[in-house]
Amino acid sequence: MIHEILPVGILQCNCSIFGDEQSREAVVIDPGDEIGQILGVLAKHKLRVKAIIITHAHIDHIGGAQKLKAATGAPVYMNAKDQELYDHLDMQAGWLGMPAPERTEIDVAAREGDTVKLGPAEFHILDTPGHTQGSISLWIPAEGKLIAGDTLFMDSIGRTDLPGGDYEQILRSIHAKLLPLDDGTVVIPGHGPNTTIGRERARNPFLKGL
């Protein structure tokens, strides 16, 4: 499967573009900004977007969703518990001193247990609240990969001091949903370098004792 990761926007959010070589269909996760670059990758691989998935409604992850949907016609998936956060996109833009991007309607409520299929692969939606109340992660067994959004990072976890954040809740989410995955699972976080579940289990200072 094609998988390209583009760090986009002023906060360098990791946007993942997955493409199936047979059907030429694609899933784009967290198109926070720089939609021209994302469209360039899609064009390079001759991919057609079938789904735009948002791990949570912070502006750096969802800011470009409207433009990508307008360009591709693909539906946008997001957990409904982050709708209020998305409704205050202008406030989030103010935190960063940037103009508010246009908003889009959310087409599909991403829920625990739902799957999005791309060729032979299935993207399993996991509820992982704590960074925000509607944060989700995506487990792709066929690829041995986890898109963790801002829930888990190399040597760290998502911040919980913003509206909707809850420190104890994010630890529960990681313990219940992420740490049971195989040690070799590659973790693609919302920002920064990839890691593995095994590495974070052994070395992440926030997960000691979990």
VEXDREN-2710 file (C-alpha; in Angstrom, 1 decimal):
% VEXDREN-2710
k/r/px/py/pz
1/MET/0.0/0.0/0.0
2/ILE/1.1/3.5/-0.7
3/HIS/1.7/5.6/2.4
4/GLU/3.1/9.1/2.4
5/ILE/3.3/11.3/5.5
6/LEU/3.3/15.1/5.0
7/PRO/4.1/17.5/7.9
8/VAL/1.7/20.4/7.1
9/GLY/1.0/23.8/8.5
10/ILE/2.7/26.0/11.1
11/LEU/2.5/23.2/13.7
12/GLN/3.7/20.5/11.2
13/CYS/0.8/18.1/11.7
14/ASN/1.5/14.7/10.2
15/CYS/-1.0/14.2/7.4
16/SER/-1.2/10.6/6.2
17/ILE/-2.1/9.7/2.6
18/PHE/-2.9/6.0/2.1
19/GLY/-3.5/4.7/-1.4
20/ASP/-4.4/1.2/-2.7
21/GLU/-2.4/0.3/-5.8
22/GLN/-5.2/-1.7/-7.4
23/SER/-8.3/0.4/-7.0
24/ARG/-6.3/3.7/-6.9
25/GLU/-8.5/4.8/-4.1
26/ALA/-7.1/6.8/-1.2
27/VAL/-7.8/7.8/2.4
28/VAL/-6.4/11.1/3.7
29/ILE/-6.0/11.5/7.5
30/ASP/-5.7/15.0/9.1
31/PRO/-5.4/17.4/6.2
32/GLY/-4.6/20.4/8.4
33/ASP/-3.2/22.7/5.8
34/GLU/-1.1/22.8/2.6
35/ILE/-3.8/21.2/0.5
36/GLY/-1.9/21.9/-2.7
37/GLN/0.9/19.5/-1.5
38/ILE/-1.6/16.9/-0.6
39/LEU/-3.3/17.1/-4.0
40/GLY/0.2/16.9/-5.6
41/VAL/0.8/13.6/-3.8
42/LEU/-2.6/12.2/-4.9
43/ALA/-1.9/13.3/-8.5
44/LYS/1.5/11.7/-8.5
45/HIS/0.1/8.3/-7.5
46/LYS/-3.1/8.8/-9.6
47/LEU/-5.3/8.4/-6.5
48/ARG/-8.9/9.3/-5.9
49/VAL/-9.9/10.1/-2.3
50/LYS/-12.7/8.0/-0.9
51/ALA/-12.5/9.3/2.7
52/ILE/-11.1/12.2/4.7
53/ILE/-10.7/11.2/8.3
54/ILE/-10.0/13.6/11.2
55/THR/-8.4/12.3/14.4
56/HIS/-9.6/15.4/16.3
57/ALA/-10.9/18.9/15.7
58/HIS/-7.9/21.0/16.5
59/ILE/-7.3/23.5/13.7
60/ASP/-3.9/22.0/12.8
61/HIS/-5.5/18.7/12.0
62/ILE/-8.8/19.8/10.4
63/GLY/-8.0/23.2/9.0
64/GLY/-7.8/22.1/5.4
65/ALA/-10.7/19.7/5.4
66/GLN/-13.0/22.0/3.6
67/LYS/-10.6/22.7/0.8
68/LEU/-9.8/19.0/0.3
69/LYS/-13.4/18.1/0.3
70/ALA/-14.2/20.8/-2.2
71/ALA/-11.3/19.5/-4.5
72/THR/-12.1/15.8/-4.2
73/GLY/-15.8/15.4/-3.2
74/ALA/-14.8/12.9/-0.5
75/PRO/-16.8/12.7/2.7
76/VAL/-15.3/13.9/6.0
77/TYR/-15.3/11.6/9.0
78/MET/-15.0/13.0/12.5
79/ASN/-16.1/11.9/16.0
80/ALA/-19.3/13.9/16.9
81/LYS/-17.9/14.6/20.4
82/ASP/-15.5/17.1/18.8
83/GLN/-18.3/19.0/17.0
84/GLU/-18.3/21.9/19.6
85/LEU/-14.6/22.2/19.3
86/TYR/-14.9/22.4/15.5
87/ASP/-17.7/25.0/15.9
88/HIS/-15.1/27.3/17.6
89/LEU/-12.5/27.1/14.8
90/ASP/-12.3/30.9/14.8
91/MET/-11.3/30.8/18.5
92/GLN/-8.6/28.2/17.7
93/ALA/-7.3/30.4/14.9
94/GLY/-7.1/33.3/17.3
95/TRP/-4.8/31.2/19.6
96/LEU/-2.4/30.9/16.7
97/GLY/-2.8/34.4/15.4
98/MET/-4.0/33.2/12.0
99/PRO/-7.2/33.7/9.9
100/ALA/-9.9/31.1/10.5
101/PRO/-10.2/28.6/7.6
102/GLU/-13.5/27.8/6.1
103/ARG/-15.5/25.0/7.8
104/THR/-17.1/22.0/6.2
105/GLU/-20.0/19.9/7.1
106/ILE/-19.1/16.6/8.7
107/ASP/-20.5/13.8/6.6
108/VAL/-19.9/10.7/8.8
109/ALA/-19.7/10.4/12.6
110/ALA/-16.5/8.3/13.2
111/ARG/-17.4/5.9/16.0
112/GLU/-15.6/3.1/18.0
113/GLY/-15.9/-0.1/16.1
114/ASP/-16.5/1.4/12.7
115/THR/-14.2/0.5/9.8
116/VAL/-13.2/2.3/6.6
117/LYS/-12.0/-0.1/3.9
118/LEU/-9.2/0.7/1.4
119/GLY/-8.5/-2.2/-0.9
120/PRO/-7.8/-5.2/1.3
121/ALA/-7.0/-3.1/4.3
122/GLU/-9.4/-2.0/7.0
123/PHE/-9.0/1.1/9.1
124/HIS/-10.4/0.4/12.6
125/ILE/-11.7/3.4/14.5
126/LEU/-10.7/3.5/18.1
127/ASP/-12.2/6.0/20.6
128/THR/-9.1/7.5/22.4
129/PRO/-10.4/10.6/24.3
130/GLY/-8.2/12.7/26.5
131/HIS/-6.4/15.1/24.2
132/THR/-9.9/16.1/23.2
133/GLN/-13.2/14.4/24.0
134/GLY/-13.7/13.2/20.4
135/SER/-10.1/12.1/19.7
136/ILE/-9.9/8.9/17.7
137/SER/-7.0/6.7/16.6
138/LEU/-6.9/4.4/13.5
139/TRP/-5.6/0.8/13.7
140/ILE/-4.7/-0.8/10.4
141/PRO/-3.9/-4.4/11.0
142/ALA/-2.9/-5.3/7.5
143/GLU/-0.2/-2.6/7.6
144/GLY/0.8/-3.0/11.3
145/LYS/0.3/0.7/11.7
146/LEU/-1.6/3.0/14.2
147/ILE/-2.5/6.5/13.3
148/ALA/-2.5/8.0/16.9
149/GLY/-3.4/11.6/16.3
150/ASP/-2.3/13.6/19.3
151/THR/-2.9/10.8/21.8
152/LEU/0.6/9.1/21.7
153/PHE/3.9/10.5/20.6
154/MET/7.5/9.3/20.8
155/ASP/8.4/9.7/24.5
156/SER/5.3/11.7/25.2
157/ILE/1.5/11.9/25.2
158/GLY/-1.0/14.5/24.0
159/ARG/-1.3/17.7/26.0
160/THR/-4.5/17.9/28.1
161/ASP/-4.5/21.6/29.1
162/LEU/-6.7/22.8/26.3
163/PRO/-10.5/22.7/26.2
164/GLY/-11.8/19.1/26.4
165/GLY/-8.5/17.7/27.6
166/ASP/-8.3/15.2/30.5
167/TYR/-5.0/13.8/31.7
168/GLU/-6.4/10.7/33.5
169/GLN/-8.7/10.0/30.5
170/ILE/-5.8/10.1/27.9
171/LEU/-3.9/7.6/30.1
172/ARG/-6.9/5.3/30.3
173/SER/-7.3/5.5/26.5
174/ILE/-3.7/4.6/25.9
175/HIS/-3.8/1.7/28.4
176/ALA/-7.1/0.3/27.1
177/LYS/-6.8/0.8/23.4
178/LEU/-3.2/1.3/22.3
179/LEU/-0.9/-0.7/24.6
180/PRO/-2.7/-4.0/23.9
181/LEU/-1.5/-3.8/20.3
182/ASP/1.6/-5.7/19.3
183/ASP/5.0/-4.3/20.2
184/GLY/6.0/-4.1/16.6
185/THR/3.0/-1.8/15.7
186/VAL/4.3/1.3/14.0
187/VAL/2.8/4.4/15.6
188/ILE/2.4/7.5/13.4
189/PRO/1.7/10.4/15.8
190/GLY/0.1/13.7/15.0
191/HIS/3.4/15.4/15.1
192/GLY/7.1/14.3/15.1
193/PRO/8.8/11.0/14.3
194/ASN/7.2/7.6/14.1
195/THR/7.7/5.2/17.0
196/THR/6.4/1.7/18.0
197/ILE/4.1/0.5/20.7
198/GLY/6.9/-1.6/22.2
199/ARG/9.3/1.3/22.4
200/GLU/6.7/3.5/24.1
201/ARG/5.7/0.8/26.5
202/ALA/9.3/0.4/27.5
203/ARG/10.6/4.0/27.4
204/ASN/7.7/6.6/27.5
205/PRO/8.0/8.3/30.9
206/PHE/4.3/9.0/30.9
207/LEU/3.4/5.4/30.6
208/LYS/5.4/4.0/33.5
209/GLY/3.2/1.6/35.5
210/LEU/0.5/1.3/32.9
END
